[in-house]
Amino acid sequence: MIKSVDHVINILNCFTPEKTELGISELTLKLNMNKSTVHHIVKSLCKQKVLVQTPGKKYRLGLKVLDWGRSVSPLPKLLQVASPVMESLVKTSGETVHLAVLEQTEVYYLAKLRSERAIRIETKIGGRMPAHCTGLGKAQLAFQPERYLRQVITPRLTPMTANTITDPGRFYEEMQSIRRQGYAIDNEEYEVGLYCVAAPIRDIHDQVVAAVSLAGPEVRLRGETGSLARLVTKAAHQISEKISGLP
């Protein structure tokens, strides 16, 4: 049963914004699965409207997936209230603004707004990155239970650059520092030359549910850490207050 569920999830994960339609043969090749097994699962998913067949005899995600997306609370509300705050933050800072949520050991990007002078940053809406070496991830990890942090640093923290914190002791110290100051910094820990300041967003129960960040070139942002931290924490507080005030 568990293996069958894994097969279903693996098939659905093949559909991306870059590849919205796939045939049975393509799915079989991508997943290295038996063709008849793939065909059987795809047909079952079509019956449930999770997949639909196109005129070209390929398959794409169905409206059922959209229904599931609408049920992912509080993400719709979060995006609704965060958008104007993010737009204001872009204008004030002149840097790229991100919004992301924490999923296990990764951050999932919900929104991205670029300024006119922003450099190219390899992030995209719907994309994922390791939480331990990104500002958005650390800003949320720092406020998670101890058992959650143990999962993140086990078996080890993967280095992305020479600046990535990989030592468990140092990582725990970093989490404590973030809790004290209320914001996190990605000091070229994911990508050389990229600097990021992020702050946690809380719900009505004071639980950290997301994070917002400012990102740009290290040479431009490092010297402005203090002022950028004030801007991003203010934005995070504004979004938190708006979330708490929604019905």
C-alpha positions, 0 to 999 in steps of 0.5 A: 500500500505504501509503495503504491502511494509513493508511486502516485506521488512520484507520478504527480511530482513529474508535472511541473510549470515547465512540463505540464503535459506528459505521456505514459512513455515519458512518465515510465522513462522519468520514473523507471517504472513498469509501463503497465503500472504507470498506465494503471495508476494514471487511469485511476487518477483520471477517474478521480479527476486528479489527472485529465487526458489531453487531445494529444493523448497526454495527461495533465493535472486536473481541477481536483488538484486546484481544489486541494490547493484552495484547501491549503490553509492559511496560504491563500490568506497569507498571500492575500495580506502579504502582497501589498506589504511586499510591494511596499517593501520592494519600493522602500528597499530597492531589493528583491522580496521573497515569501516562503513557508517551511516544509520539513527541511526545505523552504517553499517559495510562495511569492517573489517580487523584484525591484528595478535594480535587483540582480538575477536570483535563482529562485522561483515561485513554487521552488524549494531550497534547503532551509538550513542555509537560507535566511527564509529557512533559518528565520523559521527553523529558529522558532521550531521545537527541539525535535524539529531541529534534530531532524534538520541536522540529521545526519548532517548539514549539507554545505552549499558554499564555504560559508554554510554552517555545517557544524551542529553546535554552531547551527544551534548557536545560530538558532539562539541568536536568531531568536534573540534578534528576531531576524536571520541572515544568509551570509552567502551560505546558499550562493556566493555573492548573495546576501539575505535578511529574513524575519518570521511571520506569526499567526494568531496563535503566535506560531511561526507560519512563514517568513519574508526576506530581502535579498541582493548582492552581498557587496551592497547589502552587508553594510546595510544589515541593520536598516534592512533588518528593521525594514523586513521585521516591520514588514513581517509584523505587518503581515502577522497583524493582518493574518491575525485580524482575518476571519 
